[in-house]
Amino acid sequence: MTGVAIVGAAETTELGVIPHMSQIQLHADAALNALKDAGLGIADIDGVATAGESPTGIAHYLGITPTWVDGTSVGGCSFMLHVRHAIAAINSGQCTTVLITHGESGRSNVGRGSFRGMGASTLTGQFETPYGPMGPPTMFTLPVLRYMKDFGLTHEQLAMVAVVQRQWASMNPRASFRDLITVDDVLNSRMIAYPFHLLECCLVTDGGGALILTSDERAKDFPNPPVYLIGTGESVETPMVSQMADLTSSRAFRVAGFAAMKEAGIKHKDVDHLMVYDAFAHLPIYGLEDLGFCERGEAGSFISEGNTAPGGSLPLNTNGGGLSYMHSGMYGMYAMQESVRQIRGTAPAQVDNAQVSLCLGVGGMFGASGCVVMSRAPH
């Protein structure tokens, strides 16, 4: 894969609680902000990809006549897969300029459709729901409890994930929560579903974001520095968290991450900045290990020792993540937005001389993954 860059990137004008905008309006707001960022108009877009809404609805609402569309929906990492698919479409000539949108009224529930995939006749509905799970906090407990038993991860180490994320968020004016917290603060917050305390669970907010991709031959003709896409990967494992091949490791993380790094031609030492989708506090731990930045069982200590914190050797989730920045339900777009900011050099908590950013997403309860490697230089 060669030759495609992000030339427009923006989030919605507001983030947090936005009861005066419907979900499709959030998509449109993000799209228009990204178009402005790129100096483009609606007529310049001939490719549309989205999840949560249909590409048909988004194209109609914005007045786009596309020659390529993608409605791949595998949860919160869907937008990483859209990036990968858009690269292939641009390189094959199916379209020239792709708009990828996300918008979600996760908190206000204005114009938001019902959650799909949990009906009585689905695999999850037949084989997990009868045992009483009540949404992601109760389902994501299964892997982390197995991990804690097998590798000795402590509650204090798990809490440190949230503490470090808040350190990054404290430097971000758009973060939902900016006040610094301690391990005791996390462990004294309300228990949601053992072992997750409130501060170890993602936020529930409204917002959105959008990206615009085009060939790198055109990339230097835009107002902002291009962010080159040098490697991507994708995979899925299972819609049922109980059926993971190994509860202590995500196969989808490993497959998508390996593919992206191989395609980018990079090694771990080449990565200056890392984003790992953090719907709950254990996900960065899995991400660090499944990507190969840490040995199995060592990521908890790696984070606790400050390696991913401001000033650490591997800056991770520098926007504050889903735990402190924002999380409308499908967080992958926000992770990529932060990678773009870091490569452009415009992030609120900017990493010095960030040349390569790796962004890893999850869909469902370790059900899917997408991985995107971005760079200041073309492949």
WOBELSUL-V485174 format. One record per backbone hydrogen bond with DSSP energy under -1.0 kcal/mol. CO is the residue of the C=O (numbers start at 1). NH is the residue of the N-H. Records with the same first field share a line. If there is no record, write none. Layout:
CO = NH, NH
This chain:
3 = 216
4 = 229
5 = 214
6 = 227
8 = 212
10 = 210
16 = 206
18 = 21
22 = 26
23 = 27
24 = 28
25 = 29
26 = 30
27 = 31
28 = 32
29 = 33
30 = 34
31 = 35
32 = 36
33 = 37
34 = 38
35 = 39, 40
41 = 44
42 = 45
46 = 67
47 = 99
48 = 70
49 = 101
54 = 58
55 = 59
56 = 60
57 = 61
58 = 62
59 = 63, 64
68 = 48
70 = 50
75 = 78
76 = 332
77 = 80, 81
78 = 82
79 = 83
80 = 84
81 = 85
82 = 86
83 = 87
84 = 88
85 = 89
86 = 90
87 = 91
88 = 92
89 = 94
90 = 93
97 = 46, 47
98 = 213
99 = 49
100 = 211
102 = 209
104 = 106, 207
105 = 109
110 = 23
119 = 122
122 = 126
123 = 127
124 = 128, 129
128 = 131
129 = 132
135 = 138, 139
136 = 140
140 = 144
141 = 145
142 = 146
143 = 147
144 = 148
145 = 149
146 = 150
147 = 151
148 = 152
154 = 158
155 = 159
156 = 160
159 = 163
160 = 164
161 = 165
162 = 166
163 = 167
164 = 168
165 = 169
166 = 170
168 = 171
169 = 172
172 = 175
182 = 186
183 = 187
184 = 188
190 = 198
193 = 196
196 = 192, 193
197 = 200
198 = 201
200 = 281
206 = 16
207 = 104
208 = 12
209 = 102
210 = 10
211 = 100
212 = 7, 8
213 = 98
214 = 5
215 = 218
218 = 221
227 = 6
228 = 375
231 = 373
233 = 371
235 = 369
240 = 243
241 = 244
246 = 249
250 = 254
251 = 255
252 = 256
253 = 257
254 = 258
255 = 259
256 = 260
257 = 261
258 = 262
259 = 263
260 = 264
261 = 265, 266
267 = 270
268 = 271
273 = 358
274 = 317
275 = 360
279 = 202
280 = 283
282 = 286
283 = 287
284 = 288
285 = 289
286 = 290
287 = 291
288 = 293, 294
295 = 298
298 = 302
299 = 303
300 = 304
301 = 305
302 = 307
303 = 306
307 = 314
308 = 316
309 = 312
315 = 274
317 = 320
320 = 324
321 = 325
322 = 203
324 = 177
325 = 176
327 = 205
331 = 334, 335
332 = 336
333 = 337
334 = 338
335 = 339
336 = 340
337 = 341
338 = 342
339 = 343
340 = 344
341 = 345, 346
351 = 354
355 = 376
356 = 272, 273
357 = 374
358 = 275
359 = 372
360 = 277
363 = 367, 368
364 = 366
367 = 237
368 = 363
369 = 235
370 = 361
371 = 233
372 = 359
373 = 230, 231
374 = 357
375 = 228
